[in-house]
């Protein structure tokens, strides 16, 4: 028997949505739970995200009038996921996602709405062009968190307005398209933030939590109510396996080794190896640059390596949640580019001044295509987003806000924005042959004026149209670039996290090289090899499975049926 400094039923490593939920479900099933977090902030990449979850067949979607079919959802996921992902893992996700969401909404302040957000490949068998499988968290008041809101990881710059305002997805769309009442709501939200001075002085945060902050904040409120502690600045050093079973872990607490014994098991939920350059070099040749990852800096693969050290098998370590990203010098991660690419008045070119993809496709597909192009031709990192004067003052482009003059943006943003009075002048500033870029844009403009893209079919798929400008026709994603000055920003093949990791089964148990479960060890989120394989079926298939398998793992550990 080991000499422990502390014993608990369940030790959870990581404080993203998966880790927080695993701890909460365990506590509700009468387990003594401890959550440890490596960083000095809690919430992980989940807190910085949009907080969306992809949930087939939910009660919320049914209430919105969408009758889903779980067999269709399985068919859709199975058709996209890697062949080496077991059917039973995909089936476990499909079958348990809706019960997980029902449990969360019944036992925490977190509430979700089903959103008419098309699946990323809605045209595939089982896909939904209507949407309502993607669910988004509703805003909540962060005041019940008390002093703990100070250490909640804030939304990423790409998911917050002006870098400090928490906005809901629908409010961002309202601002983007200038729908009725947008100016009033902008003023109200900004005023609410600035007038809430006493709270901001003590918390240094916006009291109104949205997106990933609403999800992780609401889960933490429920954890506090259940009396589950979250230890910050407590990295995992190693797992302890005795007589075949994981019986505990060594963490670093107050700068010293601290041995924690577990009676039921350990849940690894500490994120991928986004910021571990050595692991990227060894495993992820298509996505080699940690600087361009949107993951948080503490995601260095510690838990994956700890699992491997006790005999865990690995799967799909080459895989990542690919994405095109803007990189602002001085920032610690890339900024995900989502909506900007689909809006009319812009296009992407490589370093030869040529288009090579459908800019409006899902960020995963665009990120993959950029990475493959760079690997094969070495001319796509960076690529260039080109847009005209009308676009610049109508829509955001990465870190640029149309309501703010260029001089109001920070020095890093200004340094990457290039401007030219003509296409030829702009080409010279970004190192592209002026004749080649002019020819590309002339060809693009000719077709865009008719709402067509015969080369890459931009604006034809349901997902493309999702982020297009519904006010513009005949194609909401296409308009000629015809009014100078013209602008360009570099855009890189990046990711929002790695998603290969420890091999798990349908119960989220970690498996060894023989395919047998390692007793007492579970992995969820980006610590586990994703059930999506190398695909990205829809908005929320990162956090959705993380939470679902956290729910499954905690119930399995506690023998719960409710």
SEZATI-249581 format. One line per 2 residues: their letters; for each residue x, y, z of C-alpha. Coordinates in Angstrom, 2 decimals. Each point is the difference from the previous one (the first is absolute). Layout:
# SEZATI-249581
a = X Y Z  ...
END
This chain:
# SEZATI-249581
xx = 0.00 0.00 0.00  1.42 3.37 -1.00
xx = 0.56 2.80 2.46  -2.40 2.70 -1.14
xx = -0.07 3.67 0.93  -3.71 0.00 -0.82
xx = -2.58 -2.58 -1.07  -3.16 0.58 -2.04
xx = -2.43 -2.13 -1.95  0.57 1.80 -3.31
xx = 2.85 2.21 -1.13  -0.71 2.14 -3.08
xx = 2.97 1.51 -1.82  -1.03 3.13 -1.91
xx = -2.69 2.65 0.46  -1.52 0.38 -3.46
xx = -3.64 -0.88 -0.59  0.73 -3.75 -0.05
xx = 1.98 0.04 3.23  -2.49 2.20 1.84
xx = -2.93 -2.16 -1.07  1.75 -3.27 0.89
xx = 0.62 1.36 3.48  -3.56 1.24 0.36
xx = -1.65 -3.24 -1.11  2.31 -1.95 2.30
xx = -0.89 2.24 2.93  -3.73 -0.32 -0.69
xx = 0.47 -3.76 0.20  1.49 0.32 3.50
xx = 3.66 -0.17 -0.95  2.68 2.05 1.72
xx = 1.50 1.97 -2.89  3.05 2.20 -0.49
xx = 0.75 1.97 -3.19  3.57 1.15 -0.65
xx = 0.98 2.58 -2.61  3.52 0.69 -1.24
xx = -0.54 3.68 -0.80  -0.78 2.94 2.26
xx = -3.32 0.39 -1.87  -2.83 -2.52 -0.24
xx = -2.32 -0.80 -2.89  2.58 -1.15 -2.54
xx = -0.51 0.49 -3.70  -3.73 -0.59 0.60
xx = -0.24 3.34 1.78  1.56 1.83 -2.94
xx = -2.25 -1.69 -2.57  -3.51 0.63 -1.26
xx = -1.26 -2.64 2.43  -2.00 -1.75 -2.71
xx = -0.77 -3.72 0.24  -1.21 -2.34 -2.76
xx = -2.85 -2.06 1.47  -2.21 -2.23 -2.17
xx = -3.55 -0.68 1.11  -0.13 2.47 2.89
xx = -3.12 1.02 1.90  0.82 3.62 -0.81
xx = 0.10 -0.66 -3.73  -3.25 -1.94 0.16
xx = -1.65 2.91 1.80  1.21 2.24 -2.84
xx = -1.78 -2.27 -2.48  2.94 -2.10 -1.22
xx = -0.68 -3.73 0.05  3.44 -1.59 -0.16
xx = 0.88 -3.64 -0.61  2.93 -1.50 1.89
xx = 0.64 -2.56 -2.72  0.34 2.85 -2.50
xx = 2.42 1.74 2.33  2.06 -3.16 0.33
xx = 0.05 -0.50 -3.77  1.15 3.59 -0.45
xx = 2.83 -0.26 2.53  1.08 -3.47 -1.09
xx = 0.31 1.17 -3.59  2.35 2.82 0.98
xx = 2.07 -1.50 2.81  3.27 -1.86 -0.50
xx = -0.27 -3.72 -0.72  2.03 -0.87 3.12
xx = -2.58 1.55 2.34  -2.22 -2.80 1.36
xx = -3.72 0.05 -0.79  -0.81 -0.43 3.68
xx = 1.75 3.27 0.92  -2.04 1.95 -2.53
xx = -3.16 -1.78 1.09  0.72 0.76 3.67
xx = 0.27 3.68 -0.81  -3.19 0.08 -2.06
xx = -1.99 -1.93 2.63  1.27 1.91 3.06
xx = 0.25 3.58 -1.27  -3.66 0.93 0.52
xx = -0.22 -1.61 3.48  3.18 1.87 0.95
xx = -1.48 3.34 -1.06  -3.26 -0.78 1.80
xx = 2.00 -0.69 3.18  2.05 3.19 -0.32
xx = -3.06 2.19 -0.48  -1.75 -1.64 2.96
xx = 2.93 0.19 2.41  1.92 3.18 -0.85
xx = -0.71 3.64 -0.91  1.16 -0.78 -3.56
xx = -2.83 0.16 -2.51  0.27 -0.70 -3.72
xx = -1.99 0.97 -3.08  -0.09 -2.06 -3.19
xx = 1.22 2.13 -2.88  -0.87 -0.22 -3.73
xx = 3.65 -0.59 -0.82  0.51 -2.44 -2.92
xx = 2.29 -2.98 0.40  3.33 0.73 -1.68
xx = -0.66 -2.72 -2.60  -3.79 0.16 -0.01
xx = -0.13 -1.46 -3.52  1.45 -3.33 1.28
xx = -2.28 -2.90 0.99  -1.51 0.70 3.40
xx = 1.03 3.66 -0.03  -2.34 2.81 0.97
xx = -0.22 3.14 -2.12  -2.72 1.24 2.36
xx = 2.39 -0.06 2.92  -1.17 -0.24 3.62
xx = 2.68 -2.51 0.95  2.30 2.84 1.01
xx = -0.94 1.48 3.37  1.24 3.28 1.45
xx = 0.11 1.00 3.68  -2.21 2.81 1.22
xx = 1.58 2.93 1.89  0.13 -0.21 3.79
xx = 0.88 2.38 2.82  3.51 -0.70 1.25
xx = -0.47 1.64 3.38  -0.66 -3.30 1.87
xx = 3.58 -1.02 -0.80  1.25 2.65 2.41
xx = 3.77 0.28 0.06  0.35 -3.07 -2.21
xx = -1.03 2.06 -3.02  3.39 1.68 0.27
xx = 1.70 -3.25 -1.04  -2.50 -1.01 -2.70
xx = 1.82 -0.01 -3.32  -1.48 2.77 -2.13
xx = -1.28 -0.49 -3.54  2.60 0.07 -2.76
xx = 0.42 3.25 -1.96  -1.74 -1.72 -2.93
xx = -3.09 -0.72 2.15  -0.37 3.33 1.79
xx = -1.01 3.43 -1.21  2.76 2.63 0.14
xx = 1.94 -2.42 2.22  -2.08 0.53 3.15
xx = -3.73 -0.43 -0.69  -1.66 -3.41 0.36
xx = -2.62 -0.28 -2.74  -2.40 -2.77 -0.90
xx = 0.14 -1.47 -3.52  -3.35 1.54 -1.01
xx = 1.14 3.43 1.19  3.18 -0.26 -2.04
xx = -2.06 -0.88 -3.08  -2.22 2.98 0.71
xx = 3.01 2.30 0.02  1.60 -1.65 -3.01
xx = -3.03 0.43 -2.24  -1.22 3.27 1.56
xx = -3.48 -1.39 0.54  -2.68 2.12 1.60
xx = 0.96 1.23 3.46  3.71 -0.87 -0.29
xx = 1.26 3.44 0.97  -2.27 0.20 3.03
xx = 1.09 -3.40 1.24  3.67 0.83 -0.55
xx = -0.33 3.14 2.09  -1.98 -1.84 2.70
xx = 2.56 -2.78 0.31  2.99 2.34 0.03
xx = -1.70 2.25 2.53  -0.90 -2.92 2.22
xx = 3.62 -1.11 -0.01  1.50 3.40 0.80
xx = -2.62 0.94 2.58  0.56 -3.23 1.95
xx = 3.18 1.50 1.39  -0.11 -1.44 3.55
xx = -0.21 -3.57 -1.30  2.68 0.54 -2.63
xx = 2.39 1.51 2.56  -0.20 -3.14 2.13
xx = -0.36 -2.63 -2.71  1.78 1.51 -3.01
xx = -2.63 -1.79 -2.10  -3.31 0.70 -1.70
xx = -2.73 -1.17 2.38  -2.14 -1.22 -2.90
xx = 1.38 -3.35 -1.11  -0.62 -1.23 -3.54
xx = 1.27 -2.73 -2.32  2.73 -2.16 1.57
xx = 0.09 2.19 3.10  -3.71 -0.71 0.58
xx = 0.58 -3.75 -0.35  3.03 -0.30 2.26
xx = -1.25 2.68 2.39  -3.32 -1.76 0.47
xx = 1.66 -3.38 0.56  2.32 1.56 2.58
xx = -2.97 1.51 1.86  -1.52 -3.49 0.27
xx = 3.33 -1.44 1.13  0.29 2.64 2.70
xx = -3.50 -0.87 1.20  1.00 -3.67 0.10
xx = 3.15 0.84 1.96  2.48 -1.24 -2.63
xx = 3.39 1.72 0.29  1.99 1.17 -3.04
xx = 3.71 0.36 0.65  1.80 2.40 -2.33
xx = 3.75 0.03 -0.69  0.02 -3.78 0.53
xx = 1.51 -1.78 -3.02  -0.06 -3.77 -0.41
xx = 3.44 -1.60 0.29  -0.81 -3.70 -0.36
xx = -2.61 -2.69 0.45  0.52 -2.87 2.42
xx = -0.95 -3.49 -1.11  0.15 -2.83 2.52
xx = -0.91 -3.63 -0.74  -1.35 1.05 -3.37
xx = -2.31 2.73 1.34  0.47 3.77 0.05
xx = -0.20 0.75 3.70  1.09 3.59 0.11
xx = 2.08 2.82 -1.38  2.84 2.28 0.90
xx = -0.67 3.70 -0.52  2.08 3.03 0.80
xx = -1.49 2.10 2.78  1.74 3.02 1.49
xx = 3.09 -0.98 -1.95  0.22 -3.46 1.54
xx = -1.14 -3.51 -1.01  -3.41 -0.83 1.45
xx = -1.36 -3.57 -0.14  -3.73 -0.43 -0.49
xx = -1.57 -3.44 0.35  -3.25 -0.89 -1.77
xx = -2.58 -2.59 0.98  -1.99 0.07 -3.25
xx = 2.28 1.50 -2.59  1.63 2.88 -1.86
xx = -1.64 1.95 -2.83  2.48 1.64 -2.35
xx = -1.59 3.13 -1.48  2.97 2.31 -0.42
xx = -0.13 0.84 -3.70  2.26 -0.94 -2.86
xx = 3.63 0.78 -0.78  -0.81 3.25 -1.81
xx = 2.95 1.95 1.42  2.57 -2.79 0.22
xx = 2.28 0.60 -2.97  1.98 -3.21 0.58
xx = -3.15 -2.15 -0.11  -1.19 1.85 -3.09
xx = 3.32 -0.61 -1.74  -0.22 -3.71 0.80
xx = -3.67 -0.59 -0.78  -1.70 2.77 -1.96
xx = 1.83 0.79 -3.25  -2.97 1.77 -1.61
xx = -0.43 2.37 2.95  3.54 0.62 1.19
xx = -0.18 3.49 1.50  -1.16 0.28 3.60
xx = -0.11 3.79 -0.25  -2.94 -0.20 -2.41
xx = -2.10 -2.22 2.24  -3.02 1.59 1.66
xx = 0.41 -2.28 3.02  1.00 1.43 3.37
xx = 3.68 0.07 0.92  -0.35 -2.64 2.74
xx = -1.04 -2.67 -2.54  3.34 -1.78 -0.26
xx = -1.07 -3.65 -0.02  1.04 -0.80 3.58
xx = -2.92 -2.36 0.61  0.46 -1.78 -3.32
xx = 3.63 -0.71 0.83  -0.95 -1.10 3.52
xx = -2.52 -2.45 -1.45  2.54 -1.37 -2.43
xx = 2.45 -0.51 2.87  -2.42 -2.41 1.72
xx = -0.64 -2.05 -3.14  -2.74 1.87 -1.85
xx = -0.35 -0.41 -3.74  -0.19 3.01 -2.34
xx = -2.09 0.81 -3.04  0.09 2.66 -2.74
xx = 2.66 2.21 1.55  0.43 1.61 -3.41
xx = -3.47 1.50 0.19  -1.16 3.47 1.01
xx = -3.08 2.21 -0.12  1.36 1.86 -3.02
xx = -0.77 3.67 -0.58  1.19 3.07 -1.87
xx = 1.30 2.49 2.53  1.21 3.56 0.16
xx = 3.08 0.50 2.10  0.52 3.35 1.71
xx = 3.62 0.50 1.10  0.32 -0.10 3.77
xx = -3.07 -2.17 0.61  0.36 -3.53 1.39
xx = -2.24 -1.74 -2.54  -1.61 0.28 -3.40
xx = -3.41 1.59 -0.50  -2.50 -2.33 -1.65
xx = -1.47 1.32 -3.26  -3.61 -1.16 -0.43
xx = -2.64 2.37 -1.37  2.31 2.43 -1.80
xx = 0.87 -2.31 -2.90  -3.61 -0.55 -1.09
xx = -1.02 3.64 -0.21  -0.22 1.70 -3.40
xx = 2.90 2.24 -1.02  3.02 -2.12 0.91
xx = 2.08 -2.90 -1.26  3.09 -2.03 0.95
xx = 3.12 -0.46 -2.11  3.30 -1.84 0.41
xx = 3.41 1.63 -0.34  -0.27 -0.25 -3.78
xx = -3.18 2.07 0.05  -2.32 -2.90 -0.88
xx = -3.13 -1.32 1.67  0.17 -3.67 0.97
xx = -3.09 -0.73 2.11  -3.57 0.89 0.88
xx = 0.51 2.73 2.58  -3.48 -0.51 1.49
xx = 0.41 -3.69 0.87  0.22 -1.04 3.65
xx = 3.08 1.17 1.85  1.15 -3.61 0.39
xx = -0.14 -0.67 -3.74  1.67 3.31 -0.85
xx = 2.66 -0.61 2.66  0.68 -3.49 -1.36
xx = 0.21 1.24 -3.58  2.36 2.80 0.99
xx = 2.22 -2.42 1.93  0.12 -2.49 -2.87
xx = 0.71 2.76 -2.49  2.87 1.26 2.13
xx = 1.42 -3.51 0.42  -0.12 -0.66 -3.75
xx = 0.80 3.41 -1.52  1.41 2.14 2.85
xx = -2.05 3.03 -1.05  -2.97 0.08 2.41
xx = 1.49 1.04 3.36  -0.84 2.75 -0.04
xx = -2.73 0.33 -2.55  -1.62 3.40 -0.39
xx = -3.55 1.17 0.69  -0.76 2.76 -2.52
xx = -2.95 2.35 0.48  -1.15 3.38 -1.24
xx = -1.03 3.30 1.53  -3.69 -0.90 0.25
xx = 0.79 -3.24 1.83  2.45 1.75 2.34
xx = -2.67 2.38 1.22  -2.88 -2.47 0.01
xx = 1.37 -3.21 1.53  2.74 -1.09 2.41
xx = 3.10 -1.66 -1.40  1.78 -1.97 2.70
xx = 1.17 2.48 2.65  -1.35 3.02 -1.90
xx = -3.27 1.60 1.09  -1.85 1.98 -2.66
xx = -1.19 2.57 2.55  3.57 0.84 0.97
xx = 2.48 1.95 -2.17  3.31 -1.77 -0.60
xx = 1.93 2.27 2.38  -2.22 -1.16 2.89
xx = 1.15 -3.62 -0.35  3.04 -1.20 1.87
xx = 3.49 0.12 -1.51  0.04 -3.73 -0.77
xx = -3.23 0.21 -2.00  1.18 3.05 -1.90
xx = 3.26 -1.76 -0.86  -1.73 -2.83 -1.88
xx = -2.55 2.10 -1.91  1.22 0.99 -3.47
xx = -1.70 2.64 -2.15  0.27 1.08 -3.61
xx = -1.88 2.53 -2.14  -0.13 -2.59 -2.75
xx = 0.30 -3.76 -0.23  3.41 0.42 -1.60
xx = 1.26 2.21 2.83  -1.36 -2.45 2.60
xx = 1.71 -2.91 -1.78  3.34 1.76 0.27
xx = -0.45 0.47 3.75  -0.68 -3.70 0.62
xx = 2.66 -1.36 -2.33  -2.32 -1.39 -2.69
xx = 0.40 0.50 -3.74  -2.41 2.86 -0.85
xx = -1.03 -1.51 -3.33  -0.84 -3.35 1.57
xx = -2.09 1.50 2.81  -1.78 2.36 -2.40
xx = -0.87 -2.90 -2.31  -1.32 -2.06 2.92
xx = -2.22 2.81 1.25  -1.23 0.90 -3.47
xx = -1.06 -3.61 -0.59  -1.59 -0.19 3.47
xx = -1.88 3.28 -0.54  -1.43 -1.07 -3.35
xx = -1.63 -3.07 1.53  -0.84 1.60 3.37
xx = -2.08 2.67 -1.76  -2.27 -2.86 -1.12
xx = 0.10 -1.72 3.39  2.08 -2.86 -1.34
xx = 3.26 -1.73 0.89  0.61 -2.69 -2.62
xx = 3.48 -0.74 1.39  -0.82 -0.73 3.66
xx = -3.83 0.26 0.30  0.03 2.53 2.83
xx = -3.46 0.74 1.33  -1.69 -3.14 -1.31
xx = 0.03 -2.18 3.15  -2.37 0.59 2.91
xx = 2.94 0.65 2.33  1.46 2.65 -2.33
xx = -3.27 1.89 0.01  -0.16 -0.14 3.81
xx = 2.69 2.66 0.30  -0.74 1.88 -3.20
xx = -1.81 3.34 -0.03  -3.69 -0.87 -0.37
xx = -0.68 3.55 -1.22  2.17 -0.50 -3.07
xx = -0.97 -1.92 -3.15  -0.01 -2.04 -2.06
xx = 2.77 -1.69 2.02  0.38 1.09 3.64
xx = 3.71 -0.84 -0.07  1.13 1.72 -3.19
xx = 0.50 3.58 -1.13  2.67 1.54 -2.27
xx = 2.88 1.83 1.69  -0.40 3.23 -1.89
xx = 0.49 2.97 2.32  3.40 1.06 1.30
xx = 1.97 0.36 2.08  0.66 -3.72 0.24
xx = 1.26 -1.89 3.04  1.80 -3.23 0.81
xx = 0.70 -1.95 3.17  2.15 -3.14 0.38
xx = -1.86 -3.15 0.99  1.62 -3.26 1.07
xx = -0.85 -3.72 0.11  -0.51 -0.58 3.71
xx = -2.35 -1.76 2.39  -2.16 0.42 3.06
xx = 1.57 -3.01 1.70  1.42 -3.42 -0.67
xx = -2.50 -2.87 0.19  2.03 -3.18 -0.10
xx = 0.91 -1.59 3.31  -0.66 -2.91 2.30
xx = -2.02 -2.84 -1.48  -3.29 -0.43 1.88
xx = -3.07 -2.20 -0.23  -3.71 0.86 0.08
xx = 0.17 0.52 3.79  2.94 2.43 -0.34
xx = 2.31 -2.57 1.61  3.60 0.27 -1.18
xx = 1.19 -3.12 -1.85  3.41 -1.65 -0.02
xx = 1.90 -1.42 -2.97  -2.01 -3.22 0.21
xx = -3.28 1.92 -0.19  -0.91 -0.67 3.64
xx = -1.16 2.77 2.38  2.53 1.28 2.51
xx = -2.02 -0.20 3.24  -0.47 3.35 1.68
xx = 0.97 2.15 -3.00  -2.33 2.04 -2.23
xx = 0.65 2.71 -2.58  -2.31 2.56 -1.62
xx = 0.24 3.03 -2.25  3.27 0.53 -1.82
xx = 1.83 -2.34 2.37  -1.83 -2.81 -1.78
xx = 0.14 -0.80 -3.70  -3.14 1.63 -1.38
xx = -2.95 -2.11 -1.11  -0.16 2.43 -2.94
xx = 3.29 -1.35 -1.35  1.53 2.67 -2.22
xx = -3.37 1.52 -0.92  -2.03 2.94 1.31
xx = -3.67 -0.81 -0.61  -1.58 3.09 1.54
xx = 0.29 2.87 2.43  0.49 -1.44 3.48
xx = 1.60 -3.37 -0.78  2.95 0.97 2.15
xx = -1.73 0.83 3.29  -3.09 -2.15 -0.64
xx = 1.91 -3.31 0.12  2.25 1.28 2.81
xx = -3.03 0.61 2.21  -1.84 -3.13 -1.12
xx = 2.88 -2.34 0.74  0.66 1.84 3.28
xx = -3.60 -0.76 0.95  0.42 -3.63 -1.08
xx = 3.32 -0.39 1.84  -1.24 1.43 3.29
xx = -3.11 -2.20 -0.08  2.09 -3.08 -0.76
xx = 2.41 0.76 2.84  -2.81 0.43 2.50
xx = -2.26 -2.78 -1.26  -2.78 2.53 -0.54
xx = -3.14 -0.45 -2.04  -1.35 3.50 0.56
END
